[in-house]
Amino acid sequence: MTQPPCGFRELGHSGVTVPPLGLGCAPLGNLYRAVPEEQARAVVHTALAAGAGYFDTAPHYGLGLSEERLGRALHGRDRDGYTLATKVGRRLRPLAPGEEAAGEGFVDTPARARVRDFSRDGIHATLEASLERLGVDRVDIVHLHDVEHHLREVYDTGFPALAELRAQGVVRAIGFGMNHSDVLARLVADLDVDVVLCAGRWTLLDRSALADLLPVCARRGTSVVVGGVYNSGLLADPSPGARYDYAPAPPALLHRARQLAAVCAEFGVPLKAAALRFPFGHPAVAAAVVGAATPGEMAENARLFTQEIPDALWHTLVARGLLDPDLPLPRTDGPDTPGARP
């Protein structure tokens, strides 16, 4: 049996530790559909109760709504009792008269606009505004967010500004978050990065990070947090209309996801449980952050995360051509947990 991941893991050599399962907070910003305030609060409290007190948010998520709701839900909690990550690179400003908010997938958002800003002052101002929305005096992790088209600005000002904040002790761990594993690999190779958040590129359906990002992270001692383990929903429910990478899933990928689900069913394992477990086969992976719009979704993710999975399931997926034979699979050797750092 592949044992469930457990225990805290350090991100790089930053001293920041995280549980292996965290909450991705984009749904708290009304991603695709409105989430009532009390429901958002209950999602956060369910995560804390499940031991998933690692929260990943961003100004981009609901134009600050995710940060505001997360801050309200955490109000009064021991600040040392959870780990908090947010992002910079998109500064928020009030809407001009007559201007409409660009939702970018988020609905019922505050009257704000996003501005790309990788300047030193912009990075500082963005983080300060996030702290205010979150109602805290510090966050543990700050990522530069979706920088694939802004690399010159990242090298010139964005990353130096974050590195300065880390050197001053304002933040403890810094890195990048995006769904382009090749760009992440370049940044990790060039810069002193503690952690990267890679969305959708190290999953049962898309293993492209193994060719570029994961080897350089292992070599450099940079931790990987995996987002998008369900590839926007296809690996959660491979039915017609399911999303893949934020768009309707192509028929070929829908068919492949159903094949994966069929093999999992042979072993009595939900596809979602296998999708949650798979990334931990690589030793660079420290954690996965998974979104939830309801307390039930959060509770289900926590329950599936602890499910034991027969080793034979992974080997059957390989034998049937659904996983490549040279992939690192979740380990069963010894008492240590998959992906844990010594």
Salt bridges, closest charged atoms under 4 A:
GLU37 OE1 - ARG69 NE 3.16
GLU37 OE2 - ARG72 NE 2.82
GLU38 OE2 - ARG41 NE 3.60
ASP56 OD2 - LYS87 NZ 2.61
GLU67 OE1 - ARG133 NE 2.66
GLU68 OE2 - ARG112 NH2 2.61
ASP80 OD1 - ARG138 NH2 2.58
GLU99 OE2 - ARG93 NH2 2.90
GLU104 OE2 - ARG114 NH1 3.59
ASP117 OD2 - ARG91 NE 2.84
ASP121 OD1 - ARG120 NH1 3.89
ASP140 OD2 - ARG79 NH2 2.88
ASP140 OD1 - ARG138 NH1 3.43
ASP146 OD2 - ARG90 NH2 3.12
ASP146 OD2 - HIS145 NE2 3.52
GLU148 OE2 - HIS180 NE2 3.49
GLU153 OE1 - HIS150 ND1 3.14
ASP156 OD1 - ARG152 NH1 3.26
GLU164 OE1 - ARG120 NE 2.81
GLU164 OE1 - HIS124 NE2 3.83
ASP190 OD2 - ARG186 NE 3.98
ASP192 OD2 - ARG166 NH2 3.10
ASP194 OD2 - ARG166 NH1 2.88
ASP206 OD2 - ARG201 NH1 3.21
ASP245 OD2 - ARG201 NH2 2.85
GLU266 OE2 - ARG320 NH1 2.69
GLU297 OE2 - ARG33 NH2 3.57
GLU300 OE1 - LYS272 NZ 2.75
ASP324 OD2 - ARG207 NH2 3.79
ASP333 OD1 - ARG331 NE 3.61
